[in-house]
């Protein structure tokens, strides 16, 4: 007499759910950005409930919410890099032109001072002599 074969226990594979709510990179609030898909228009939008920052991109059937969030972060970093490069270029241009501008502003200031001194001489009281002004 043999034993009955026992059935192997069925092990369910745990499928992790992808997140649809993320932390906002602008206001740093936790779980405040929500992704919404519009498959008819083939777009996805992510919006922060707190600071109302948003991002929209084209999607396909395989796009997941984390893809939209990652694309938003990448685009934000790209814009920040471009702004930093522009600021550095602008600073170098200002430095190059800064010497000429400083000289021009000094010349203008000196010219204004000269004009003010001339105006001051012209505004003397014509009825007083030079000896009366000193007293």
Secondary structure, 3 states (H helix, E strand, C coil): CCCCCCCCCCCCCCCCCCCCEECCCCCCCCCCEEEEEECCCCEEEEEECCCCCEEEEECCCCCCHHHHHHHHHHHHHHHHHHHHHHHHHHHHHHHHHHHHHHHHHHHHHHHHHHHHHHHHHHCCCCCCCHHHHCC
